[in-house]
Every structure is written in C-alpha cells, then in structure tokens.
C-alpha cells in the first residue's frame, strides 16, 4: 500500500471512502481523530472536505497525512469543539481573536459567535469566554452562545484584574552582552538583550503579559502549573517592568552574574561582557 493512501485506508462511517481514524498535519502539528468528529458540524469546511470530496482530492504531506495550512496550535481547540460542540479555554487565554479567525475559516459559525468579542469605544476587548475549569469553574455556553454562569449581580462578567487577582511571584530574567570600549572609542556596543524569559505560574504570566507572552516552548501548560519556558516577544526590560507594575507587582529581589572575554586573541581589543540577570516580582 502506498504511503499516500494510508490516511484513507479502510472505510469510515456509512461506507465513506475515508478511514475511521484520520491523520492530519495542520501547520506541522500532527493530529489523529475520528472521521465522524471531522464531519460533526454540517456545512463546515471539514464537513465538506471529508464528506463531499474523495481522499485523492485532498492535499497530503510526504507521509500521506491530510494537510491543512493553518495554525497547528489553535487547531486543538477546533478539534475539541468538534468532539462535543462545547468550548473550554485556558485561564487568561490570549489568542481568542486568532481562534475566532480560525473558526471563521473552518465555517464554524456558532463557535465564531461565541468567540466574538465586544469592543468598547476605546477598542478594549471584554472577556466573553470562560476561564479554565481548574479554578472558578468553566464558563459554559448554550447553543445560542449565551453564558450560563459566572456573572456578577449586575450581569457583567467578573474581571480577572479586579476581584480575582491572585498573589504570587513572577521572575523575569535576561541574558545580555556589551562592550565597555576604550576612552578614545565612540562606537562601543552597549547592552544587547537576547531574550527576556518569564518564570512563574502560567495564569499569572498570561494575566500580566497577555499576547506579548510567547508560549511556543510550553503551549499546553495548565493555568495553575509553574513554568520556566516562556519568553517575551520584545527585548525591552522597561516594557516588562511597566506591565508588571500595572498588574500590581513590585520588585522584591534581583541577582546577576557576569563573565568577560576578548573579542580576539589581541589583548588590545575590546572585552565582551556577558551577564545573566534575574528580577523577582511579587503581588501580595
């Protein structure tokens, strides 16, 4: 059997030419699911692909998996929704607008409606979707997209930045390098920050840094677990400090180590200093 036919070997439900188990390559991420899951929502893009077309009409990767050129990380939430038509997102989920775009692309109208934010006059987006069910309970939605609970007495969603702000620690670290230069030089290389790392509880990190937090190295970390693998999408320490201050954090400790080396074997050349520094912030 040719490897390009593996993903469609056998027969799925009701004599479908597709296999009961489907392998997908979505933007480089591999998913394995049932055929009936992909066709759970009539008239959706996946329903049209896997019920109206034949396996030979669909794009494949080099290993015979059906290929979709979409966001592989966000597709996990698309697939979760298709399994039971319900949506539960992690705490302080920063990718709602992008997930809505994916829902629109896959023609999942009810999901897109649930993700649709309410934009105020100052272009700020209110929280409409539930936080993780690991804390205050998942925000369930009815078929019409209306929230079923987690509303305050006035009917508005509780803001995570007000009554549910949690205490905790966040450690910001960076590895930098610079040359001091001799007195006669005017082009000394000043501090260069390669990357700002973030350590702490996942929910706190997402609350403070939002969409500026890069989670690619630890994308599935639960909200109440700790991680040391996040980093920021910018290299300005002051910007990170501003965000921490706005979220009610204050610095309680810092430490730094450094080494130096010559740029060449010539001792008259500049020395390159390399340092690693960590700042510990606390919110009580």
C-alpha positions in Angstrom: 0.0 0.0 0.0 1.4 3.4 -1.0 2.1 5.8 1.9 -0.1 8.4 0.3 -3.1 6.2 0.8 -2.5 5.3 4.4 -4.6 8.1 5.8 -7.6 7.0 3.8 -7.3 3.2 4.0 -10.3 1.3 5.2 -13.8 2.7 5.3 -15.3 5.2 7.7 -18.9 5.6 8.7 -21.7 4.7 6.3 -19.3 3.4 3.7 -17.3 6.5 3.4 -14.1 6.2 1.4 -12.2 7.7 4.4 -10.7 5.7 7.2 -12.5 5.6 10.5 -9.3 7.1 12.0 -7.9 10.2 10.2 -4.4 11.5 10.5 -4.0 15.3 9.9 -1.0 17.6 9.5 -2.1 21.1 10.5 0.7 23.6 10.0 3.3 21.0 11.1 1.3 19.7 14.1 0.0 16.1 13.8 -3.5 15.2 14.9 -5.2 11.8 15.0 -9.0 11.8 15.2 -12.1 10.0 14.1 -13.8 10.7 10.8 -17.1 11.3 12.5 -15.5 14.1 14.6 -14.4 16.0 11.5 -17.9 15.9 10.0 -19.7 16.7 13.2 -20.8 20.2 12.0 -22.8 20.1 8.7 -21.7 22.6 6.1 -18.4 23.3 7.8 -15.2 23.3 5.9 -14.1 20.0 7.4 -17.5 18.5 6.7 -17.3 19.5 3.1 -13.7 18.1 2.8 -14.4 14.7 4.4 -17.9 14.0 3.3 -18.2 15.7 -0.2 -14.7 15.0 -1.5 -12.7 11.9 -2.1 -9.3 11.2 -0.4 -7.5 11.7 -3.6 -8.9 15.3 -4.0 -7.3 16.4 -0.7 -3.8 17.7 -0.1 -1.3 15.3 1.6 2.1 15.7 3.2 5.0 13.4 2.5 3.8 10.8 4.9 0.3 10.6 3.5 -1.5 12.7 6.2 -4.1 15.1 5.1 -2.6 18.6 5.1 -4.1 21.9 6.3 -2.1 25.1 6.1 -3.5 26.6 9.3 -2.3 27.3 12.8 -1.4 24.0 14.2 -1.5 25.1 17.9 -5.0 26.6 17.7 -6.4 23.6 15.8 -6.5 21.7 19.0 -9.4 23.9 20.2 -11.2 23.5 16.9 -10.9 19.7 17.3 -12.0 19.9 21.0 -15.1 21.9 19.9 -16.0 19.3 17.2 -15.9 16.5 19.7 -18.8 17.7 21.8 -19.7 21.1 20.5 -18.5 22.8 23.7 -15.7 25.2 24.3 -13.5 25.5 27.4 -10.4 27.7 27.1 -7.4 28.0 29.5 -7.2 30.8 32.0 -6.3 34.2 30.5 -6.3 32.7 27.0 -4.6 35.4 24.8 -5.4 34.0 21.4 -9.2 34.5 21.2 -9.1 36.8 18.2 -6.9 34.4 16.3 -9.1 31.4 17.3 -12.1 33.3 16.1 -10.3 33.8 12.8 -9.7 30.0 12.6 -13.4 29.3 13.5 -14.4 31.6 10.6 -12.1 29.9 8.2 -13.5 26.4 9.1 -17.0 27.8 8.8 -17.9 27.0 12.4 -20.4 29.8 12.8 -21.6 29.0 16.3 -18.0 28.8 17.6 -17.1 32.1 15.9 -20.1 33.7 17.5 -19.1 32.6 21.0 -15.6 33.9 20.4 -16.7 37.3 19.1 -15.6 40.0 21.5 -17.5 43.1 22.5 -15.3 46.1 21.5 -15.8 49.2 23.6 -15.3 52.8 22.4 -11.6 52.7 23.4 -11.1 49.5 21.4 -10.6 47.3 24.5 -12.0 43.8 24.3 -14.1 42.4 27.1 -13.8 38.9 28.4 -16.7 36.8 27.0 -15.3 33.2 27.1 -14.8 31.2 30.2 -11.7 30.8 32.1 -10.3 27.3 32.8 -12.4 24.9 34.8 -9.4 24.3 37.1 -10.4 27.4 39.2 -13.7 29.1 39.3 -15.4 26.7 37.0 -15.7 26.7 33.2 -17.9 29.2 31.5 -20.4 27.1 29.7 -22.3 28.4 26.8 -25.7 27.4 25.5 -26.4 26.7 21.8 -27.3 30.3 21.4 -23.9 31.4 22.7 -25.2 33.0 26.0 -23.1 32.4 29.1 -24.8 30.3 31.8 -23.0 31.4 34.9 -20.0 33.3 36.3 -21.9 36.5 36.1 -21.9 39.2 38.8 -25.0 40.6 40.4 -25.1 43.3 37.8 -24.9 40.7 35.0 -21.4 41.6 33.9 -18.5 39.1 33.7 -16.1 39.4 36.6 -12.9 40.9 35.6 -9.8 38.8 36.4 -7.9 42.1 37.1 -10.2 43.1 39.9 -11.8 40.7 42.5 -10.0 37.6 41.4 -6.4 38.9 41.2 -4.1 36.4 42.8 -1.0 36.8 44.8 2.2 35.2 43.6 5.7 35.7 42.2 7.0 36.2 38.7 10.7 36.1 37.8 12.0 38.0 34.8 15.4 37.1 33.5 17.6 38.1 30.6 21.0 37.2 29.2 22.8 40.3 27.8 26.1 41.3 26.4 28.0 44.5 25.9 31.5 46.0 25.4 32.8 48.8 27.6 35.1 50.2 25.0 38.2 52.4 25.4 38.1 56.1 26.1 39.0 57.0 22.5 36.2 54.9 21.1 32.7 56.3 20.4 31.1 53.2 18.9 31.2 50.9 21.9 28.4 48.3 21.8 26.1 48.8 24.7 23.7 46.3 26.3 22.1 43.8 23.9 19.3 41.7 25.4 18.9 38.4 23.5 15.7 37.3 25.1 13.6 38.1 28.2 12.4 34.9 30.0 9.4 34.6 32.3 9.2 32.1 35.1 6.1 31.6 37.4 2.6 30.4 37.4 1.1 30.2 34.0 -2.1 32.0 34.9 -0.2 34.9 36.4 2.2 35.2 33.4 -0.7 35.3 31.0 -2.6 37.9 33.0 0.4 40.2 33.1 1.9 39.8 29.6 -1.1 38.7 27.5 -0.4 38.5 23.8 3.2 39.6 24.3 4.0 36.3 26.0 5.4 33.7 23.7 4.2 30.2 24.8 5.6 28.2 21.9 8.1 26.2 24.1 5.4 25.2 26.6 2.0 25.6 24.8 -0.1 23.1 26.9 0.8 24.2 30.4 -2.3 24.2 32.7 -3.1 27.5 34.3 -2.1 26.5 37.9 1.2 24.9 37.0 4.5 26.6 37.0 6.8 27.0 34.0 10.2 28.4 33.2 10.0 28.2 29.5 8.0 31.3 28.5 9.6 34.3 27.0 8.5 37.8 25.7 8.1 38.9 22.2 10.1 42.1 22.8 13.5 42.8 24.3 12.8 45.9 26.4 13.2 45.2 30.1 11.4 48.5 31.0 8.4 47.4 29.0 8.2 44.2 31.0 8.6 46.2 34.2 5.8 48.6 33.2 3.4 45.6 32.6 4.3 44.1 36.0 3.7 47.4 37.7 0.4 47.9 36.0 -0.7 44.5 37.2 0.2 45.4 40.9 3.5 43.6 41.2 6.6 45.2 42.8 10.2 44.1 42.7 11.5 42.2 45.8 14.9 40.9 44.7 17.4 40.7 41.9 20.6 39.0 41.2 23.2 39.0 38.4 26.3 37.1 37.3 28.8 38.1 34.6 31.8 36.9 32.6 34.1 38.6 30.1 36.2 37.6 27.2 38.3 39.2 24.5 36.8 39.6 21.0 40.0 38.2 19.6 43.4 37.0 20.7 44.7 40.6 20.7 44.6 41.8 24.3 44.3 45.4 23.0 40.9 44.6 21.6 37.6 45.2 23.5 36.4 42.9 26.1 32.9 41.4 25.7 30.9 41.2 28.9 28.1 38.6 29.2 25.7 38.7 32.0 22.6 36.9 33.3 20.2 38.8 35.5 17.0 37.9 37.2 14.4 40.2 38.8 11.8 38.7 41.2 8.4 40.5 41.4 5.7 39.8 43.9 2.0 40.7 44.2 0.6 40.2 47.7 
